[in-house]
Amino acid sequence: MNRTTRPVVVAFGEQAMIVSFGETFDPGTHRQVVRLSRELETAPFPGFIEVVPAYASVCVYFDALSMIDQGFAGDGSTPHEAVRRWLEERIDRLQPDAAERDGKTVRIPVCYCERCGPDLPAVASGSGLAAEAAASLHAGARHTVSMIGFLPGFPYLSGLPEPLFAPRLDTPRAVVPRGSVAVAGRQTGIYPAASPGGWRLIGRTAALLFDAERAAPSLLEIGDTVTFEPIAHEELERGMRERGWHS
């Protein structure tokens, strides 16, 4: 690890720590986020509850009483000090060139018609593109899951082609349909459930992004690669009927 960019580990409330790898998102920084998150998930410290990764930081939640009961903070250290020391030791072992477990590649079928993507023509026209060309550009890119949040299973995807960069809507929609594929800034997102939202809708999928009954409820996790496959509206409707969704 480059010592000139050593992460900062600070307390976040009574039972959490934040590890900050930088101020802004970049692929190298995010790889460090993924490495530490996987380390915590596969070999956690006593009292560990969960890790919540973001673009350039990791939030680590712990149970202080459980830590003390298990002797993890039994040398006179406070729980925060014990966790900070553990995290700093693990961070020192994170090597940028170490072999990493590749994330999975997930193909998601998307209908880019105007009914499903009412904002696509405006997004496209911002770069002088036709809606069909913008849809092909979006589907032809490889997107990386950088974060899961906002709603359970909602993926923030990097890799959006620059001609499709677009600001959020000035006035968010009261209801965004489940399965909507949308863009905002430099990102693509997919709404796993109907909700309010201010992202620009460019398509829709019947893929089930979140299912609490699955062993892994979220279809996607950080580090995964997403590719989009354009489909006709009839195919989308068939998938929605199979799920029991309403149009």
QUILIN-V892576 format. One record per helix or strand of 2 or more residues. SS is the DSSP state (H for helix, E for strand). FROM is the first residue (numbers start at 1). LEN is the number of residues. If there is no record, write none. Layout:
# QUILIN-V892576
[[SS | FROM | LEN] [SS | FROM | LEN]]
This chain:
# QUILIN-V892576
[[H | 3 | 3] [E | 8 | 4] [E | 16 | 5] [H | 27 | 16] [E | 48 | 6] [E | 57 | 6] [H | 64 | 6] [H | 79 | 15] [E | 105 | 7] [H | 120 | 6] [H | 131 | 10] [E | 143 | 6] [E | 155 | 4] [H | 162 | 3] [E | 173 | 4] [E | 180 | 6] [E | 187 | 4] [E | 195 | 3] [E | 200 | 5] [E | 225 | 6] [H | 233 | 11]]
